[in-house]
Every structure is written in structure tokens, then in C-alpha cells.
Amino acid sequence: MRRLLAVAAALLAGGAVGVLAPRLLADRPAPSAPAEVPAMPPAASFDPVFEPCAHCHQIGVGARSSTGPALEGVIGRRAGKAAGYPFSAAMRGSGLVWDEASLSRFIEDPQGLVPGTRMIFTGIDDPERRAAIVAYIAKAGGRP
């Protein structure tokens, strides 16, 4: 707060900010380099069929969780159990084991299948489009 008042006083006194700015920044630590440059998502994440999912999910060898969990190995996995992702209590307690049918129902209406899920997605009504997405997830790395 004292620094803010000093800057305000300097501005009122005639613009001595050029003199004060170096002193105001002197006690700040130098910015550190990022620990690691993030890697690109796997190429499978960029397929046009996967586009509705790719905003939040990655799939393929090396997929990482980001906004949503990585879908690598999702088929056969218990819902809410992928390591390294903070699932909602609703997803952890859903009792689902992901297979093609449950993935299709979830893609159709996430909140309807798992009320309270944090997945913000309106769903896909078209059964053919859902089937294509589920088949792609299975082919691209969704099977363990």
C-alpha cells in the first residue's frame, strides 16, 4: 500500500515515476523460466471426428488431462478413476464402467447420465455422429 501511495504522490508532484519505477521493481525476484514447455497433444486429438471432444480432451499415446481427463484407455475404466484428474464427486460415485454404450449415452446427455458432472457439454443428439465419435475413441486409443 505504501508503494501505491508513493507512486500516487510522485504523479501528483510532477511525474517522478521514471525515478521511482526502478526502485519499486528492485525488490521483486527475477522471473523464472518455465519448468517445461508443454508438449503438443497427440495427433489423434486433431481428427475431425474427435473435434467436439478435443476442446477439453486428448486421446492417443501421450495424451494428458487438461480441462477434461485424457481419454487414453477409457474403455473398460471405472468412471472418475483416471489418475491425475480431479473428477467431480458425482462422476466418482456414478458406478459407471466406460464401454461403447455408456460413452454414447454420456456424449448424448452428460448431465442426464451423471447428474452433477462437471462436464459442461450440451450433448450430441445425432446417434450416427455419436457412434462415429465412440468408434473413433475406441480406435484412437480408448481401449487399454
Salt bridges, closest charged atoms under 4 A:
ASP27 OD2 - ARG3 NH2 1.96
GLU51 OE2 - HIS55 NE2 2.94
GLU100 OE2 - ARG143 NH2 2.25
GLU108 OE1 - ARG130 NH2 3.92
